[in-house]
């Protein structure tokens, strides 16, 4: 009985080592690293800022939400300024200006 238990233990260890070796990538076949997306970069920056400020719990959540949305707000404000300036340079008034602004602001930003 002791021999059977010993054999089962050894077999279990052998299988676990084999499974780990199969999960590990081959030494020369490392996958190329992907560049982080813009969202991942913002997340990393905001996370570091929250860590530097020692924020925890709800304060950290609120800070992260504000930090991650700040970039969107800045882009929208820049878009509004450029569309407004363009409408002004075209001397648009009334309904023509409203239609132009709606079209300009709904267009996706280049890039």
JOCORZI-V669203 format. One record per backbone hydrogen bond with DSSP energy under -1.0 kcal/mol. CO is the residue of the C=O (numbers start at 1). NH is the residue of the N-H. E is the energy in kcal/mol with one decimal. If there is no record, write none. Layout:
CO:NH:E, CO:NH:E
This chain:
1:5:-2.2, 2:6:-2.3, 3:7:-2.6, 4:8:-2.4, 5:9:-2.3, 6:10:-2.5, 7:11:-2.6, 8:12:-2.4, 9:13:-2.2, 10:14:-2.5, 11:15:-2.5, 12:16:-2.1, 13:17:-2.2, 14:18:-2.1, 15:19:-2.5, 16:20:-2.0, 17:21:-2.1, 18:22:-2.0, 19:23:-1.7, 20:24:-1.7, 37:41:-2.3, 38:42:-2.5, 39:43:-2.6, 40:44:-2.3, 41:45:-2.3, 42:46:-3.0, 43:47:-2.5, 44:48:-2.2, 45:49:-2.4, 46:50:-2.5, 47:51:-2.1, 48:52:-2.5, 49:53:-1.6, 50:55:-2.2, 51:54:-1.3, 56:59:-1.1, 57:61:-2.2, 58:62:-2.6, 59:63:-2.3, 60:64:-2.8, 61:65:-2.4, 62:66:-2.2, 63:67:-3.0, 64:68:-2.7, 65:69:-1.5, 66:70:-1.3, 69:73:-2.0, 70:74:-2.2, 71:75:-2.1, 72:76:-2.3, 73:77:-2.4, 74:78:-2.3, 75:79:-2.4, 76:80:-2.4, 77:81:-2.3, 78:82:-2.3, 79:83:-2.6, 80:84:-2.4, 81:85:-2.4, 82:86:-2.2, 83:87:-2.5, 84:88:-2.2, 85:89:-2.3, 86:90:-1.3, 87:92:-2.1, 88:91:-1.3, 93:96:-1.1, 94:98:-2.3, 95:99:-2.7, 96:100:-2.2, 97:101:-2.9, 98:102:-2.5, 99:103:-2.3, 100:104:-3.1, 101:105:-2.8, 102:106:-1.4, 103:107:-1.0
